[in-house]
């Protein structure tokens, strides 16, 4: 009698894992930014360094230690801190123009996934005379970035620091994307000290987003064994740290686990993509303003019980990574995690006049099809209607 060896999947399954930026992890690493910058810049390079940052982070003084460290090392620093909330096409075009005007030898970006996504695209778009909409949805190849880039995430959520995809809103408010592995930063600094001032609500929303990334990456149809390593570790890290990070924000061990978990989950979705929870999240954003991480958590909460009903083992493996015995335990456990982080399952006021039919129509848009098609179970039109009704009941 032969027993299946789980390592056979690694040795026999073809796969393609994209490049992963250099990851530098440790408390206080952001303050050593000058050393990391020097390693990327040619000797004698006197071009300015452009610091692109989240507007709120800059207002709170969060960018000051990095700017001061670079300045103390003799660099000329220019700051573009105009990314507020999830980026719009106009935000990216403005950042790209700032890159053109500055002519930096290095771009440093600080902030959450929105700021990092905006900087990734803007630094590449700056090499052309086109706006970002010229490159949306892969309609045209993104230009090559002409300078090096360092990313310092200050939230543990989207994993944008390691992904080839960048998401932004078009003129009508609907989510669009640009995808190019060359847009990834060269170096990523994961410093838990940069996340301790993140408000508890945002810690919860972004952390839940990272969890959904990890779970969908290792359970959808595009998953493969070599990518599961990152996703399973991300699940383990996040499951054991999120509540602590929310309720004890200065706990650097929990903050560190969340940063690593978000980055590893980002590697997972970069390789395998997402699924039905993100279909719902993207569709919700087309109806009104809502935080991406919060919307994604609502999407998973509304669909997870349905997903595990026909589990072929993939959700069971994910459940074990979370410390659970079986896949059937996942839905209640996740719902409890959301509650333990004090997240209220209630859609914002802007959604009160929206209907389940509105959400279902958004979910059926072609831009959301890849996530629907990647879902472990086949998503029928009847399923979409049921999910939309479940989510909009929260309005």
ChimeraX attribute file (.defattr): number of C-alpha atoms within 10 A of each C-alpha:
attribute: neighborCount
match mode: 1-to-1
recipient: residues
	/A:1	3
	/A:2	4
	/A:3	5
	/A:4	8
	/A:5	7
	/A:6	9
	/A:7	10
	/A:8	10
	/A:9	13
	/A:10	13
	/A:11	10
	/A:12	9
	/A:13	10
	/A:14	10
	/A:15	13
	/A:16	10
	/A:17	13
	/A:18	13
	/A:19	15
	/A:20	18
	/A:21	18
	/A:22	13
	/A:23	15
	/A:24	14
	/A:25	16
	/A:26	13
	/A:27	16
	/A:28	14
	/A:29	18
	/A:30	27
	/A:31	19
	/A:32	14
	/A:33	22
	/A:34	19
	/A:35	14
	/A:36	18
	/A:37	22
	/A:38	15
	/A:39	10
	/A:40	16
	/A:41	15
	/A:42	10
	/A:43	8
	/A:44	6
	/A:45	12
	/A:46	13
	/A:47	15
	/A:48	16
	/A:49	25
	/A:50	23
	/A:51	24
	/A:52	28
	/A:53	27
	/A:54	26
	/A:55	19
	/A:56	16
	/A:57	20
	/A:58	19
	/A:59	11
	/A:60	10
	/A:61	9
	/A:62	20
	/A:63	24
	/A:64	14
	/A:65	14
	/A:66	19
	/A:67	22
	/A:68	16
	/A:69	17
	/A:70	22
	/A:71	14
	/A:72	11
	/A:73	13
	/A:74	11
	/A:75	19
	/A:76	15
	/A:77	17
	/A:78	17
	/A:79	18
	/A:80	18
	/A:81	21
	/A:82	18
	/A:83	26
	/A:84	15
	/A:85	15
	/A:86	21
	/A:87	23
	/A:88	23
	/A:89	22
	/A:90	16
	/A:91	20
	/A:92	28
	/A:93	21
	/A:94	18
	/A:95	24
	/A:96	27
	/A:97	18
	/A:98	20
	/A:99	27
	/A:100	17
	/A:101	10
	/A:102	16
	/A:103	17
	/A:104	24
	/A:105	19
	/A:106	23
	/A:107	25
	/A:108	25
	/A:109	29
	/A:110	29
	/A:111	26
	/A:112	27
	/A:113	25
	/A:114	24
	/A:115	29
	/A:116	32
	/A:117	29
	/A:118	29
	/A:119	33
	/A:120	30
	/A:121	30
	/A:122	27
	/A:123	28
	/A:124	21
	/A:125	29
	/A:126	26
	/A:127	18
	/A:128	14
	/A:129	10
	/A:130	13
	/A:131	18
	/A:132	25
	/A:133	22
	/A:134	14
	/A:135	19
	/A:136	21
	/A:137	14
	/A:138	14
	/A:139	10
	/A:140	11
	/A:141	13
	/A:142	22
	/A:143	18
	/A:144	15
	/A:145	20
	/A:146	15
	/A:147	18
	/A:148	18
	/A:149	25
	/A:150	25
	/A:151	30
	/A:152	25
	/A:153	29
	/A:154	26
	/A:155	27
	/A:156	33
	/A:157	30
	/A:158	29
	/A:159	29
	/A:160	28
	/A:161	34
	/A:162	31
	/A:163	29
	/A:164	25
	/A:165	20
	/A:166	24
	/A:167	22
	/A:168	24
	/A:169	20
	/A:170	17
	/A:171	10
	/A:172	8
	/A:173	15
	/A:174	18
	/A:175	22
	/A:176	20
	/A:177	19
	/A:178	24
	/A:179	20
	/A:180	18
	/A:181	15
	/A:182	16
	/A:183	27
	/A:184	29
	/A:185	27
	/A:186	18
	/A:187	22
	/A:188	25
	/A:189	26
	/A:190	27
	/A:191	24
	/A:192	28
	/A:193	19
	/A:194	24
	/A:195	25
	/A:196	20
	/A:197	15
	/A:198	18
	/A:199	11
	/A:200	19
	/A:201	15
	/A:202	18
	/A:203	27
	/A:204	28
	/A:205	24
	/A:206	28
	/A:207	31
	/A:208	31
	/A:209	28
	/A:210	30
	/A:211	30
	/A:212	28
	/A:213	34
	/A:214	33
	/A:215	28
	/A:216	30
	/A:217	31
	/A:218	31
	/A:219	28
	/A:220	24
	/A:221	19
	/A:222	18
	/A:223	23
	/A:224	22
	/A:225	18
	/A:226	19
	/A:227	23
	/A:228	23
	/A:229	15
	/A:230	22
	/A:231	32
	/A:232	24
	/A:233	19
	/A:234	30
	/A:235	28
	/A:236	20
	/A:237	23
	/A:238	27
	/A:239	21
	/A:240	15
	/A:241	19
	/A:242	27
	/A:243	22
	/A:244	17
	/A:245	27
	/A:246	25
	/A:247	16
	/A:248	14
	/A:249	18
	/A:250	17
	/A:251	16
	/A:252	19
	/A:253	14
	/A:254	22
	/A:255	29
	/A:256	23
	/A:257	22
	/A:258	32
	/A:259	28
	/A:260	24
	/A:261	32
	/A:262	35
	/A:263	28
	/A:264	27
	/A:265	37
	/A:266	28
	/A:267	32
	/A:268	32
	/A:269	31
	/A:270	25
	/A:271	24
	/A:272	26
	/A:273	24
	/A:274	29
	/A:275	29
	/A:276	31
	/A:277	27
	/A:278	28
	/A:279	26
	/A:280	31
	/A:281	23
	/A:282	25
	/A:283	25
	/A:284	29
	/A:285	19
	/A:286	19
	/A:287	17
	/A:288	16
	/A:289	16
	/A:290	20
	/A:291	17
	/A:292	21
	/A:293	25
	/A:294	24
	/A:295	25
	/A:296	28
	/A:297	28
	/A:298	27
	/A:299	24
	/A:300	28
	/A:301	21
	/A:302	22
	/A:303	20
	/A:304	20
	/A:305	16
	/A:306	15
	/A:307	21
	/A:308	21
	/A:309	12
	/A:310	12
	/A:311	15
	/A:312	13
	/A:313	13
	/A:314	16
	/A:315	25
	/A:316	20
	/A:317	18
	/A:318	25
	/A:319	23
	/A:320	17
	/A:321	19
	/A:322	23
	/A:323	14
	/A:324	15
	/A:325	13
	/A:326	16
	/A:327	23
	/A:328	18
	/A:329	15
	/A:330	22
	/A:331	20
	/A:332	13
	/A:333	14
	/A:334	20
	/A:335	18
	/A:336	12
	/A:337	17
	/A:338	22
	/A:339	13
	/A:340	15
	/A:341	21
	/A:342	15
	/A:343	19
	/A:344	11
	/A:345	17
	/A:346	14
	/A:347	20
	/A:348	13
	/A:349	11
	/A:350	12
	/A:351	17
	/A:352	12
	/A:353	9
	/A:354	13
	/A:355	16
	/A:356	19
	/A:357	14
	/A:358	17
	/A:359	24
	/A:360	23
	/A:361	13
	/A:362	22
	/A:363	28
	/A:364	16
	/A:365	11
	/A:366	9
	/A:367	18
	/A:368	21
	/A:369	14
	/A:370	14
	/A:371	21
	/A:372	25
	/A:373	18
	/A:374	22
	/A:375	23
	/A:376	23
	/A:377	20
	/A:378	12
	/A:379	14
	/A:380	10
	/A:381	12
	/A:382	10
	/A:383	14
	/A:384	23
	/A:385	16
	/A:386	15
	/A:387	23
	/A:388	25
	/A:389	18
	/A:390	17
	/A:391	23
	/A:392	21
	/A:393	13
	/A:394	14
	/A:395	17
